[in-house]
């Protein structure tokens, strides 16, 4: 009886190992899959580049200055600007027991220093929406802060779409990428020169 079991086990092992050898040819496509990352890199390299110029409105009273706007100043200016429009900060909505789902609030995000040969200031990014709005499809809005004779002033709200993500700002050149939330991710890279 033991001999029959040993023979049966030996036959099963031989059949199993021969079937594994036949499936070895199936692993060849896995080698092709290893080539995918380089194809993905070349796809990223093939993304189109938008290179354009935006002429800002309201620059007549703006001027150049060596003084940089600080993040604290930009935040205070942003909150004052939206308070005049009846929009409170996100922190104020939390402190007051109001229905925050129907009320807009603003929350400061980032400042990018800006300087051209005509004016100086910054680009401010901020979150504008209901207090409970979140997710990667919700991107910050952007506005320009110009240095004027009357002081710093927010102008040109939404001068670029919210799906344009800013990577860096060098003098008056803004670099970034166009992001589509629906699954495509980065659609193209862009460079915008402000004048």
Secondary structure, 3 states (H helix, E strand, C coil): CHHHHHHHHHHHHHHHHHHHHHHHHHHHHHHHHCCHHHHHHHHHHCCCEEEEEECCCCCCCECCCCCCCCHHHHHHHHHHHHHCCCCEEHHHHHHCCCCCCCCEEEEEEEEEEEECCCCEEEEEEEEEEECCCCCCCCCCEEEEEEEECCEEEEECCCCCCCCEEEEEEECCEEEEEEEECCCCEEEEEEEEEEC
